[in-house]
């Protein structure tokens, strides 16, 4: 005979919460507008606040922090 230990209800709630958070995260990335070719967007460091710039458009151009 096999005895099963009943699981508390909180595991079901945690599972539902995890599923809801996953759906929100996936939905947020699906809705985010991609940058079209030819457009630009600033890349800014979180802690330093400095921007990453590329002074030219040729291959091999070094990126600079400003």
C-alpha positions in Angstrom: 0.0 0.0 0.0 1.3 3.5 -0.9 0.8 6.4 1.4 0.8 9.9 0.0 1.6 12.9 2.1 -0.9 15.7 1.3 0.7 18.8 -0.1 -0.3 22.2 1.4 -2.3 24.5 -0.8 0.4 27.0 -1.0 2.3 25.1 -3.7 -0.7 25.5 -6.0 -0.7 29.3 -5.3 3.0 29.5 -5.8 2.7 27.7 -9.1 -0.1 30.0 -10.2 2.0 33.1 -9.2 5.0 31.8 -11.1 2.9 31.2 -14.2 1.4 34.6 -14.0 4.8 36.3 -13.6 6.2 34.3 -16.5 3.3 35.4 -18.7 3.7 39.0 -17.8 7.5 38.9 -18.6 6.9 37.2 -21.9 4.1 39.6 -22.8 6.3 42.6 -21.9 9.1 41.5 -24.2 6.6 40.7 -27.0 5.1 44.2 -26.8 8.4 46.0 -26.7 8.9 47.9 -29.9 12.0 46.8 -31.8 14.4 49.4 -33.3 14.1 49.7 -37.0 17.2 49.7 -39.2 18.6 53.2 -39.4 17.3 54.3 -36.1 19.4 54.8 -33.0 18.9 54.4 -29.3 21.2 55.5 -26.5 23.0 52.8 -24.5 23.6 54.1 -21.0 25.4 52.5 -18.1 23.1 52.0 -15.1 25.6 52.8 -12.4 27.9 55.3 -14.2 25.3 57.0 -16.4 27.9 57.2 -19.2 26.7 56.7 -22.8 28.3 54.3 -25.3 29.0 55.9 -28.7 30.5 54.7 -31.9 32.0 57.7 -33.8 31.9 56.1 -37.3 30.0 53.6 -39.3 32.8 51.5 -40.8 33.6 48.0 -39.6 36.1 47.9 -36.8 35.3 51.3 -35.4 36.1 51.4 -31.7 33.2 52.2 -29.3 33.8 55.0 -26.8 32.4 55.8 -23.3 31.4 59.4 -22.8 
